[in-house]
Amino acid sequence: MKNKIIWITGATSGIGEELALHLSSLGAKIILSARRVEELERVKSKCKNEVLVLPLDLSENKRFDEKVNKVIAHFGRIDVLINNGGISQRSLVSETALEIDRKIMEVNYFGNIALAKAVLPIFQKQKSGQFVIISSLSGKFGFFLRSAYSASKHALVGFYESLRLEEETHGIKVSIVFPGLIKTSISQNALSKDGKSHGELDENQAKGISAKKCAQQIINGIEKEQLEIFAGAGELKAVTLKRLFPKLFHKIIRKQNPT
Ligand SMILES: NC(=O)c1ccc[n+]([C@@H]2O[C@H](COP(=O)([O-])OP(=O)(O)OC[C@H]3O[C@@H](n4cnc5c(N)ncnc54)[C@H](OP(=O)(O)O)[C@@H]3O)[C@@H](O)[C@H]2O)c1
């Protein structure tokens, strides 16, 4: 990681913050992005190496080429883009207005891929670069109250698996990350049916591994250039269970606490 130029979105809290701190301590130079500038400055002050603070809103995703130009003007290259920023959901399909579905897709999917499309010409010119995409176990299977969230995380998988096939001969790597339950503010910040914040740390979330441990697992996978990186604990077994025994998986998951 030493001297690698690594751009992290969603860097103001949770997994993104811990990735920034850990990668910086390994000698990487970091670009920190999210909406809250004062929080980006706070994370910067904890980093050990050079940092560029570059605020961006994933829902305002039409001019990301300007952000990329700023990074290139500062560092001259980009080695890794960690597309981590995102927002979750806690609302039933039957009570969620379509505009909330669109909002979640705009941040988690369109914002994410818009940044990747702006970075792609740089990776192509360099003939190297790694996209690291934070999907979710919800990108492997649906769950109560997360219809749009789960759809956005599945959509990322389809997009980036296609991108990988198209670009791997140009030296471009894609690693897709599937975190399980990680104890962060994701459930507090999740959108409820009226677009307001859910505001609660869910019981399941509270039982998750720490963001720090999650970041270590992700960095391990980035270094190995794994195609799929799983981060979490026992809940990850659900992926194998669904693949091998889909009916049994359904019987078990429908009995889970829907928070
Ligand atoms: N925690 C889990 O259990 C879990 C499990 C699976 C996947 N994930 C995924 O991991 C990623 C990080 O989540 P987290 O758990 O670390 O939650 P978090 O603490 O709530 O962090 C979310 C980050 O995304 C940023 N963000 C939200 N909306 C944004 C927008 N419109 N534009 C730019 N940045 C935005 C937030 O920064 P600002 O508010 O400053 O913009 C924040 O830095 C997400 O993609 C999430 O879906 C988390």
The ligand as a Gaussian input file, in Angstrom:
#p B3LYP/6-31G(d) Opt

LIG

0 1
 N      -22.606000      -1.523000       8.310000
 C      -22.992000      -2.621000       7.705000
 O      -23.448000      -3.587000       8.358000
 C      -22.883000      -2.757000       6.210000
 C      -23.145000      -4.000000       5.636000
 C      -23.056000      -4.147000       4.274000
 C      -22.679000      -3.082000       3.475000
 N      -22.419000      -1.875000       4.044000
 C      -22.039000      -0.779000       3.157000
 O      -20.853000      -0.175000       3.614000
 C      -20.797000       1.171000       3.142000
 C      -20.389000       2.089000       4.295000
 O      -21.416000       2.090000       5.264000
 P      -21.146000       2.156000       6.847000
 O      -21.671000       0.911000       7.410000
 O      -19.756000       2.561000       7.125000
 O      -22.221000       3.300000       7.262000
 P      -22.075000       4.821000       7.670000
 O      -21.237000       4.949000       8.888000
 O      -23.465000       5.368000       7.694000
 O      -21.262000       5.467000       6.458000
 C      -21.869000       5.839000       5.248000
 C      -20.947000       6.791000       4.523000
 O      -21.536000       7.119000       3.252000
 C      -21.529000       8.531000       3.099000
 N      -22.669000       8.959000       2.300000
 C      -23.991000       8.748000       2.532000
 N      -24.731000       9.376000       1.616000
 C      -23.862000      10.004000       0.771000
 C      -24.017000      10.843000      -0.361000
 N      -25.215000      11.183000      -0.853000
 N      -22.911000      11.318000      -0.968000
 C      -21.671000      11.010000      -0.493000
 N      -21.463000      10.229000       0.570000
 C      -22.541000       9.742000       1.203000
 C      -21.598000       9.095000       4.524000
 O      -20.984000      10.378000       4.582000
 P      -21.732000      11.802000       4.605000
 O      -22.973000      11.631000       5.414000
 O      -20.714000      12.708000       5.227000
 O      -21.991000      12.134000       3.172000
 C      -20.731000       8.095000       5.290000
 O      -19.379000       8.469000       5.221000
 C      -22.188000       1.468000       2.557000
 O      -22.132000       1.377000       1.148000
 C      -23.049000       0.356000       3.127000
 O      -24.139000       0.061000       2.288000
 C      -22.504000      -1.686000       5.396000

